[in-house]
Amino acid sequence: MSVTSGSVENSAVYMPAAFFGHGNPMNALEVNRYTTAWKAFGNTVPRPRAILVVSAHWYINATAVTAMPRPRTIHDFYGFPPALFDVQYPAPGLPELAAEISDAVHPTWVGADVDSWGIDHGTWSVLVHAFPDASIPVVQLSINADKPLDYHLQLGAKLAPLRQQGVLIIASGNVVHNLRGMNWKLTDDGYDWAQRFNEDAKNRMLANPVEFATLDAHHDFNKAAPTPDHFIPALYLAGLAAATETPDIDVLVDGYAYGSLSMTAYTLGLTCPSVPESAGSPQPPADLPPDGSNI
């Protein structure tokens, strides 16, 4: 199902969904093929009542949603220039959405976080391009680190009714994410194993999203996702697609960064304009160790 654009907030609109490979937080300050695609997404999607984000950077031992009226902007990374730490994304929260999410996924327990988290860079580094005015309420859903992959796939499917209530569901991570394997000089390239894994993941997402949850058996999984925090968000889009009678999944933008990150982004139920080829991922500060950056 495709959705056309619109400028009026309407809770009756069946909202699309998306997964973004967010990569280097410096993307928040850059104009490149990834950020251009994120902007095109924001310009194409109907205006949501709220945005629900599953970010790789809220990876805890519980399933929770933010429920504060004014979530703070979290700068959860290290070693980057002051301009990046100066970025604020002052979107309001929507505390009542926590109850709607809890009802949608029942009997799965979801806690309400009223003061500990906020909007982390897995969320705002994308939203500053997609929705730069920060006027749409933003709520985050944590990733429960204690649960298996199937749990996240199924939880994504349970969230599907929210799309009928004007909620735009976004997942943000990187299907391939190996910080120890990164080489800053490989700005727009991926190692052979990264490309193998990402291409297999893409084939599964486009053909049969349920199979995305079996990628942990892939020969390259331990290299592609040595910690699963950035991989898991894509399972939420796969679950949403599996819950859709005729899933319409497209690749929004594709590419690799620093050898061991994939920047693939997917949309569900939305066709965006094609993005011309241009420069890819930004260069970080020369003295920043990749595995100490928390990207």
Wavefront OBJ file of the C-alpha trace (Angstrom):
o trace
v 0.000 0.000 0.000
v 1.389 3.411 -0.962
v 0.608 6.631 0.859
v 0.582 10.024 -0.771
v 1.902 13.143 0.892
v -0.162 15.652 2.800
v 0.335 18.661 4.997
v -2.602 18.305 7.391
v -2.287 16.235 10.552
v -4.904 13.467 10.379
v -5.111 10.608 12.839
v -7.248 8.647 10.343
v -4.423 8.460 7.776
v -2.805 5.033 7.543
v 0.785 5.973 8.258
v 3.829 4.460 6.597
v 6.836 3.190 8.558
v 10.579 3.173 7.998
v 13.974 1.904 9.061
v 16.963 4.248 8.795
v 20.623 3.320 8.835
v 21.752 6.363 10.838
v 25.526 5.834 10.896
v 27.860 8.600 12.028
v 26.085 11.241 14.178
v 27.912 13.883 12.115
v 25.213 13.152 9.533
v 23.044 15.504 11.601
v 25.180 18.403 10.316
v 25.815 17.104 6.792
v 24.127 17.194 3.404
v 24.856 13.910 1.640
v 22.928 11.166 -0.111
v 21.679 9.710 3.165
v 20.503 12.944 4.734
v 18.965 13.988 1.407
v 16.969 10.746 1.420
v 15.853 11.353 5.015
v 14.686 14.832 4.038
v 12.800 13.423 1.028
v 11.089 10.957 3.353
v 9.945 13.743 5.658
v 8.678 15.786 2.732
v 6.681 12.851 1.357
v 5.088 11.333 4.456
v 1.678 12.614 5.619
v 1.995 14.709 8.761
v 1.782 12.298 11.721
v 0.003 12.790 15.017
v 3.160 11.472 16.671
v 6.416 9.717 15.829
v 7.358 6.508 17.645
v 11.055 5.664 17.300
v 12.874 2.433 18.125
v 16.493 3.562 18.400
v 19.557 1.358 18.743
v 20.829 3.701 21.436
v 18.156 2.965 24.023
v 19.257 -0.607 24.686
v 18.319 -1.630 28.221
v 17.031 -4.647 30.142
v 13.375 -3.651 29.879
v 10.702 -2.681 27.382
v 9.710 0.924 28.031
v 8.434 4.061 26.317
v 9.220 7.677 27.052
v 6.262 9.386 28.708
v 7.501 12.867 29.540
v 5.927 16.010 28.042
v 9.301 17.543 27.114
v 11.954 14.910 26.342
v 15.543 16.120 26.505
v 17.998 15.909 23.608
v 20.643 13.320 24.517
v 24.187 13.615 23.140
v 25.198 9.991 23.653
v 28.533 9.910 21.799
v 32.125 10.956 22.337
v 34.933 12.890 20.686
v 32.934 14.894 18.153
v 33.130 18.665 17.574
v 31.180 21.125 19.749
v 28.759 21.921 16.913
v 27.307 18.421 17.208
v 26.851 18.732 20.972
v 25.092 22.046 20.371
v 22.324 20.392 18.342
v 18.967 20.424 20.103
v 15.801 18.693 18.930
v 13.083 20.235 21.137
v 10.151 18.114 19.980
v 7.372 17.656 22.517
v 6.544 14.274 23.963
v 3.101 12.684 24.043
v 2.657 11.008 27.453
v -0.762 9.572 26.584
v 0.775 7.557 23.736
v 2.423 5.304 26.342
v -0.994 3.923 27.284
v -1.933 3.428 23.618
v 1.281 1.499 23.026
v 0.691 -0.612 26.133
v -2.819 -1.449 24.939
v -1.618 -2.276 21.431
v 1.008 -4.793 22.570
v -0.877 -6.360 25.513
v -0.087 -8.725 27.219
v 3.527 -7.683 26.632
v 4.517 -5.390 29.512
v 5.724 -1.899 28.612
v 6.919 0.512 31.271
v 6.464 4.290 31.158
v 9.688 6.276 31.513
v 8.851 9.734 32.833
v 12.321 11.095 33.590
v 15.351 8.980 32.634
v 15.650 8.987 28.827
v 14.610 11.379 26.062
v 15.548 11.699 22.373
v 18.925 10.107 21.616
v 21.081 10.645 18.544
v 19.773 7.536 16.806
v 16.526 9.488 16.663
v 17.413 13.155 16.356
v 20.279 12.793 13.855
v 17.647 11.543 11.383
v 14.717 13.722 12.466
v 16.644 16.991 12.143
v 16.563 16.293 8.401
v 13.193 14.560 8.069
v 11.213 16.909 10.351
v 13.483 19.894 11.050
v 10.883 22.081 12.783
v 10.656 19.570 15.693
v 6.940 20.279 16.100
v 5.656 16.689 15.933
v 5.562 14.794 19.261
v 8.296 12.154 19.554
v 8.174 9.056 21.749
v 10.910 6.418 21.984
v 10.503 2.694 22.594
v 13.444 0.954 24.225
v 15.080 -2.220 22.953
v 14.922 -4.950 25.580
v 18.400 -6.484 25.540
v 17.207 -9.582 27.424
v 14.842 -10.735 24.678
v 15.496 -12.921 21.603
v 15.129 -11.704 18.035
v 11.660 -13.216 17.654
v 10.413 -11.086 20.543
v 11.323 -7.897 18.668
v 9.824 -9.132 15.403
v 6.565 -9.967 17.172
v 6.525 -6.716 19.131
v 6.925 -4.817 15.864
v 3.908 -6.663 14.468
v 1.866 -5.781 17.576
v 2.578 -2.092 17.020
v 0.918 -2.183 13.581
v -2.508 -0.848 14.746
v -0.828 2.422 15.766
v -0.284 3.164 12.073
v -4.061 3.543 11.775
v -4.009 6.094 14.601
v -1.711 8.604 12.952
v 1.517 7.278 14.487
v 4.586 7.190 12.260
v 6.786 4.290 13.392
v 10.499 4.661 12.690
v 13.314 2.259 13.528
v 16.885 3.542 13.561
v 20.097 1.522 13.675
v 22.408 -0.119 11.127
v 21.902 -3.639 9.785
v 25.696 -4.009 9.688
v 27.363 -2.299 12.650
v 30.847 -3.331 13.781
v 32.699 -0.459 15.454
v 35.907 -2.416 16.024
v 36.092 -3.172 12.316
v 35.683 0.421 11.159
v 38.237 2.185 8.999
v 37.561 5.932 8.770
v 39.307 6.057 5.368
v 36.702 3.753 3.773
v 34.110 6.531 3.688
v 31.819 4.890 1.134
v 32.891 1.262 1.070
v 32.015 -1.982 2.811
v 34.100 -5.081 3.441
v 33.144 -8.213 1.519
v 31.519 -9.797 4.576
v 29.543 -6.620 5.291
v 28.218 -6.530 1.749
v 27.352 -10.240 1.780
v 25.372 -9.914 4.989
v 23.639 -6.695 4.031
v 22.598 -8.018 0.630
v 21.173 -11.188 2.171
v 19.347 -9.093 4.763
v 17.957 -6.886 2.006
v 16.696 -9.864 0.022
v 14.879 -11.193 3.082
v 13.389 -7.823 4.007
v 12.026 -7.330 0.502
v 10.850 -10.896 -0.151
v 9.789 -12.328 3.226
v 10.339 -10.008 6.202
v 9.695 -12.747 8.778
v 12.977 -14.370 7.700
v 14.851 -11.305 8.911
v 14.705 -12.813 12.394
v 16.685 -15.862 11.218
v 19.721 -13.836 10.178
v 21.455 -14.735 13.432
v 22.252 -18.077 11.749
v 24.011 -16.307 8.860
v 27.719 -17.078 8.470
v 28.604 -13.370 8.754
v 26.220 -12.417 11.579
v 28.855 -12.307 14.326
v 30.947 -9.886 12.282
v 27.973 -7.857 11.063
v 26.327 -7.564 14.482
v 28.866 -8.393 17.218
v 26.395 -6.641 19.519
v 22.798 -6.785 18.254
v 21.654 -3.315 19.378
v 21.882 -1.711 15.923
v 20.558 -4.760 14.072
v 17.438 -5.238 16.193
v 15.594 -2.047 15.138
v 15.218 -3.445 11.615
v 13.239 -6.324 13.143
v 10.537 -3.835 14.129
v 10.058 -2.790 10.510
v 10.105 -6.457 9.472
v 7.406 -7.180 12.075
v 5.288 -4.272 10.872
v 5.630 -5.538 7.309
v 4.698 -9.070 8.348
v 1.536 -7.691 9.969
v 0.545 -5.966 6.720
v -1.604 -7.905 4.278
v 0.272 -6.625 1.246
v 3.595 -5.218 2.489
v 5.073 -2.615 0.182
v 8.724 -2.328 1.178
v 11.171 -0.175 -0.763
v 14.835 0.674 -0.343
v 14.984 4.402 0.340
v 18.764 4.708 0.091
v 21.647 2.263 0.148
v 25.368 2.270 0.798
v 28.227 1.470 3.184
v 30.434 3.474 5.500
v 33.876 2.889 7.019
v 33.985 -0.736 5.857
v 31.786 -2.162 8.584
v 28.552 -0.125 8.575
v 25.646 -0.504 6.171
v 23.533 2.616 5.607
v 20.537 0.899 3.993
v 17.173 2.517 4.753
v 13.750 1.004 4.025
v 10.241 2.392 3.778
v 7.002 0.515 4.288
v 3.915 1.837 2.510
v 5.598 4.912 1.058
v 7.338 5.630 -2.209
v 9.787 8.521 -1.994
v 11.468 10.395 -4.830
v 14.740 8.866 -5.977
v 17.856 10.437 -4.505
v 20.712 11.365 -6.872
v 24.118 9.890 -6.161
v 26.248 12.251 -4.115
v 28.847 12.226 -1.376
v 28.301 9.693 1.372
v 29.332 9.490 5.013
v 31.270 12.316 6.681
v 34.795 12.157 7.990
v 35.083 12.249 11.787
v 37.843 14.006 13.740
v 41.177 12.422 12.870
v 42.004 11.383 16.437
v 38.665 9.740 17.263
v 38.922 5.952 17.780
v 35.917 4.319 16.054
v 35.152 1.937 18.888
v 35.206 4.816 21.370
v 32.704 6.997 19.571
v 29.408 5.216 20.412
v 27.997 5.812 16.931
l 1 2 3 4 5 6 7 8 9 10 11 12 13 14 15 16 17 18 19 20 21 22 23 24 25 26 27 28 29 30 31 32 33 34 35 36 37 38 39 40 41 42 43 44 45 46 47 48 49 50 51 52 53 54 55 56 57 58 59 60 61 62 63 64 65 66 67 68 69 70 71 72 73 74 75 76 77 78 79 80 81 82 83 84 85 86 87 88 89 90 91 92 93 94 95 96 97 98 99 100 101 102 103 104 105 106 107 108 109 110 111 112 113 114 115 116 117 118 119 120 121 122 123 124 125 126 127 128 129 130 131 132 133 134 135 136 137 138 139 140 141 142 143 144 145 146 147 148 149 150 151 152 153 154 155 156 157 158 159 160 161 162 163 164 165 166 167 168 169 170 171 172 173 174 175 176 177 178 179 180 181 182 183 184 185 186 187 188 189 190 191 192 193 194 195 196 197 198 199 200 201 202 203 204 205 206 207 208 209 210 211 212 213 214 215 216 217 218 219 220 221 222 223 224 225 226 227 228 229 230 231 232 233 234 235 236 237 238 239 240 241 242 243 244 245 246 247 248 249 250 251 252 253 254 255 256 257 258 259 260 261 262 263 264 265 266 267 268 269 270 271 272 273 274 275 276 277 278 279 280 281 282 283 284 285 286 287 288 289 290 291 292 293 294 295
